[in-house]
């Protein structure tokens, strides 16, 4: 399964094995229910992302790439104007200005897609190390006039200081007022999504502007966004805020194909070739990929995985 199962779906599972996005920190009741049932649970969202072998079954990345692409398509549909600049006999049309906040897998996919559609694209992330990636994808990297590195563990961003947040707020206020389309992708593992766009900033945006809040399901980067819905914001509700939580599902064939490959590569890597028994999943605790993903083993809680000592 891709999304965490509902309580009813979990009941149907019984004591069998589940390979899915589980989000164990956010879904404690689900984990308890599955534990009481004696189930074995492997969380695709807990793959150690710094593990090179884990890249083949990193479903977070494969689905985020699709979501970033689809976010731009949804924004273009709602925008009502061209992304690419045009010079015609009727007059000149300026290219749309697209601002992407967060330069992880989803953000970089969004930058590349918007650039390919002819937009003028800007990217921002609290991790200075991603500047080259933003520029390679075709974006212009925005910088905060404050020295602090936002790189956290496992390749994610960490929570920033209050001083940095104030400097960031001033920089983003100017960038948001100038943007036609904004796509936000900022997430912090196990925490509510950081608020990047507040009501005050929304009020400065032009009528007809569009925001796609890819973090709406975990509280949202944009004030007023609603998970799964498109709502109005800003002055007189003239700014569209899209909080769709099913972006990969809007490209079902590609999403299913890539997720199926991720899951198959994990199962084949974790079991059959080491045991010689086809169809039997071996949970090797010495395998960092298996141990990092293991939430329950026959009902016994194994999450979180022990932290490996530094070499």
CORQUIDA-V930899 format. One record per residue. N is the residue number from 1. SS is DSSP state (h for helix, s for strand, l for the rest). OMEGA is omega in whole degrees, 0 to 359 (999 if undefined). Layout:
N SS OMEGA
N SS OMEGA
//
This chain:
1 l 177
2 l 182
3 l 177
4 l 181
5 l 172
6 l 179
7 h 180
8 h 179
9 h 179
10 h 180
11 h 179
12 h 182
13 h 183
14 l 182
15 l 180
16 l 184
17 s 179
18 s 173
19 s 190
20 s 162
21 l 185
22 l 182
23 l 188
24 l 179
25 l 181
26 l 186
27 l 183
28 h 180
29 h 178
30 h 179
31 h 178
32 h 180
33 h 180
34 h 177
35 h 179
36 h 179
37 l 182
38 l 182
39 l 170
40 s 186
41 s 175
42 s 185
43 s 179
44 h 180
45 h 181
46 h 176
47 l 176
48 l 190
49 l 177
50 l 180
51 l 185
52 h 180
53 h 182
54 h 183
55 h 181
56 h 178
57 h 177
58 l 182
59 h 175
60 h 182
61 h 183
62 h 180
63 h 179
64 h 178
65 h 178
66 h 182
67 h 179
68 h 176
69 h 184
70 h 178
71 h 179
72 h 178
73 h 179
74 h 179
75 h 180
76 h 179
77 h 183
78 h 188
79 h 177
80 l 176
81 l 179
82 l 170
83 l 183
84 l 174
85 l 181
86 s 172
87 s 184
88 s 178
89 l 180
90 l 181
91 s 183
92 s 176
93 s 181
94 l 176
95 l 177
96 l 176
97 s 183
98 s 179
99 s 179
100 s 181
101 s 185
102 l 185
103 l 170
104 l 182
105 h 181
106 h 181
107 h 179
108 h 177
109 h 178
110 h 179
111 h 182
112 h 181
113 h 179
114 h 178
115 h 179
116 h 178
117 l 174
118 l 181
119 l 171
120 s 194
121 s 176
122 s 179
123 s 179
124 s 176
125 l 180
126 l 180
127 l 181
128 h 184
129 h 183
130 h 181
131 h 181
132 h 180
133 h 177
134 h 182
135 h 177
136 h 179
137 l 177
138 l 182
139 l 174
140 s 186
141 s 177
142 l 182
143 l 175
144 l 180
145 l 180
146 l 184
147 l 173
148 l 181
149 l 182
150 l 180
151 s 179
152 l 181
153 h 174
154 h 178
155 h 179
156 l 173
157 s 177
158 l 177
159 l 184
160 l 180
161 l 179
162 h 180
163 h 178
164 h 182
165 h 178
166 h 178
167 h 178
168 h 181
169 h 180
170 h 180
171 h 182
172 h 180
173 h 179
174 h 181
175 h 180
176 h 180
177 h 183
178 h 187
179 l 172
180 l 182
181 s 178
182 s 176
183 s 183
184 s 185
185 l 190
186 l 178
187 l 172
188 l 185
189 l 177
190 l 182
191 l 173
192 l 180
193 l 179
194 l 180
195 l 182
196 l 184
197 s 180
198 l 184
199 h 179
200 h 178
201 h 178
202 h 182
203 l 180
204 l 184
205 l 183
206 l 175
207 l 180
208 l 177
209 l 184
210 s 172
211 s 172
212 s 182
213 s 182
214 l 179
215 l 185
216 h 184
217 h 179
218 h 176
219 l 172
220 l 171
221 l 185
222 s 178
223 l 179
224 l 178
225 l 181
226 l 182
227 l 177
228 l 185
229 l 171
230 s 183
231 s 177
232 s 178
233 s 181
234 l 181
235 h 179
236 h 179
237 h 187
238 l 176
239 s 180
240 s 177
241 s 183
242 s 181
243 l 183
244 l 182
245 l 185
246 l 185
247 l 177
248 h 181
249 h 178
250 h 169
251 h 193
252 h 183
253 h 181
254 h 181
255 h 181
256 h 181
257 h 183
258 h 179
259 h 177
260 h 178
261 h 178
262 h 183
263 h 181
264 h 181
265 h 177
266 h 182
267 h 180
268 h 180
269 h 187
270 h 188
271 h 197
272 h 186
273 h 179
274 h 182
275 h 185
276 l 181
277 l 181
278 l 178
279 l 178
280 l 181
281 l 179
282 l 178
283 l 183
284 l 183
285 l 178
286 l 178
287 l 184
288 h 178
289 h 179
290 h 184
291 h 180
292 h 183
293 h 188
294 s 178
295 s 179
296 s 175
297 s 186
298 l 177
299 l 181
300 s 182
301 s 180
302 l 181
303 l 358
304 l 178
305 l 177
306 l 180
307 l 180
308 l 177
309 l 180
310 l 181
311 l 999
//
